[in-house]
Amino acid sequence: MTVVREYSRGVGERGEKPLVLRVHGLKKHFPIRGGVFSRITGYVHAVDGVSFDLPVGETLGFVGESGCGKSTVGKTVLRLLLPTAGSVEIGGRDVTTLSEHALRPLRRKMQMVFQDPYSSLNPRMTVGSIVAEPLVTHGIAGGRELTDRVATLFAKVGLRPEQMTGYPHQFSGGQRQRVAIARALAVEPDLIVCDEPVSALDISIQAQIINLMMDLQDDLGLSYLFISHDLAVVELIADRIAVMYLGSIAEIGAKEDVMRNPRHPYTKALLSAVPLPDPKRKNRAQIVLNGDVPSPSNPPSGCRFHSRCHLAQERCRVEAPELKSGAGGHAVACHFRDIN
Ligand code: SF4
């Protein structure tokens, strides 16, 4: 696998491992159009100043409620969407400024696995052709070699090579997600953005797919950006966790720090809703948030969480807190991070 060798440029802020991905000040605003002339009447601030890095071979989990901007981060990182501002460095190159032509070789290095394995596979193609397609598109293999490569990929994700001739509707949800993972692996990527990859699956199948992804990471040195609304799922696979709220990161740090010592009131509220699997431990007292997530087209002034935060004070309504880093890179965006 070529991943680790190529990404030896650029060392992370934490100074340990080379980075596969560095994102700085990423913004994505979608215009809102209205009236007879379809004029722009406002913007949806889907992502508003997100920065993080992802070392080679690690998993960064992105969690947050629906509409917080986590999927938009994933799509913008892969340049499926053009950012409004900010930079996305993959292997030391800012992909936001590259032409489509210059971006083409880098596209091989970054792949995506989607939430719904029912709609992400073409129902008219055999699953073997689906996995072979990127190898053909990128001119990597043909003929006998192509068949052999696809068979190897099938074996890698726990499918039998003789299943290559089947169509997606003949497979279960878990098997389809294995096909989607095999398709992503075909071009030997370094980074896979996984957007809610197990949300549509039964609990028992979720565990199988998570285990498969972790085994593949160990074998191939893959890096994952793992997007999910489910903290319990993210905890299983992530090395670090970023909690997003209304387009910004509220808290980011090593999994152990965020899960055992959350500092942001929003993270605490999310964690209080996750049942503890150990019957000897008491579940945390549940923190119920007031109201719904505000509209990203009109985000609150100051701290974006202030309209739902039980600790909010006057300062929170006028001054946006910075995402300040503490020990071990555990960073929190709250004026009162040291006392709550
Ligand atoms: Fe709550 Fe204020 Fe902290 Fe925002 S800055 S999370 S409103 S206490």
Residues whose N, C-alpha, C, O or C-beta is under 5 A from the ligand:
A	BS01	SF4	P265 C303 F305 H306 C309 L311 A312 Q313 C316 P321 A333 C334 H335 F336
